[in-house]
Amino acid sequence: MRLSILDDYQGVALEMAEWSPLEGRVEIVVERKPFADEDAAARALAGSEIIAAMRERTPFPRSLVERLPNLKLLNTTGMRNASFDLAALRDRGVVVCGTEGGGLDTAELTWGLIIGAARRIAEDHRAMREGLWQTRIGNRLEGKTLGVLGLGRLGSAVARVGLAFDMKVIAWSPNLAAERAAAVGVERVDKEALLRQSDVLSVHMVLSPRSRGLVGRNDIALMKKTAILVNTSRGPIVDVYAVIEALEAGRLGYAAFDVYDREPLPADHPLRRTPNVLLTPHIGYVTEENYRSSYPQIVENITAFLDGHPVRVIQA
């Protein structure tokens, strides 16, 4: 059988797990680069019975699934993947498995972006490389208001750090109860108050039909002109073109993104040229610790599937 490991951008997948249990049972093919389009994906994967995908890097819509006649097992990191068409996979009888666990890697990166935006670290680093010295003034976070959009595991971790910085922390999501917010030590407000009051707004929602476009042009118009908007969740939750317009017009202070509506972000995307933005290439979960947890579980998933007893099954 053939196993395709997808989107191994750094070329480290085979180093992050012990793959010997699969020797003699599968042929391993590693795809280092993202596919140019669906046709390229279909050509590369047509002969693969097993695929190991990194969460929401390569999408598997029905149109692609139906072009993969040999596919029997599709793995993803994490226990959900919004870019998989589960109905199409079910129709084709493909087993879908995931990986469990994961730390607070994305919450840590969120704070790197928040501090980087508030203190203009990227700009000062670039200025230092150019031989300059103290060209701008940053802003302190203490005493400011942190708005958390989505108070799940990662949002709660971000909120706790905000409290440690002596920030006022407020939160909102469609189903957030005041009791849940209070348990984290923050105040539950409505969406409009979240947008109007936040000096820093950090997005931590799961991508779904309800959350897609949740922060749009009218929402951004409610924010302070000095506010920082940070998205380490999923790109389509925020209207990035509305953010670009607001930044260029001086109606928003700064934005920091780790996620995008198109990934990898095209080289000619206007966000790459927009002022007052800090950009990272969807690395929230890209840590050695996370990889060394996920890839061994993928090996276990494949071994168990070959033995006839799938584990960590998302959908059978």
Helices and strands as residue ranges (DSSP letters): E 2-5, G 13-15, G 20-22, E 27-30, H 38-45, E 50-53, H 62-65, E 73-76, H 86-91, E 95-97, H 105-119, H 121-129, E 145-149, H 153-164, E 168-172, H 178-184, E 187-188, H 191-197, E 200-203, H 217-222, E 228-231, G 235-237, H 240-248, E 254-257, G 270-273, E 277-279, H 288-306, E 313-315
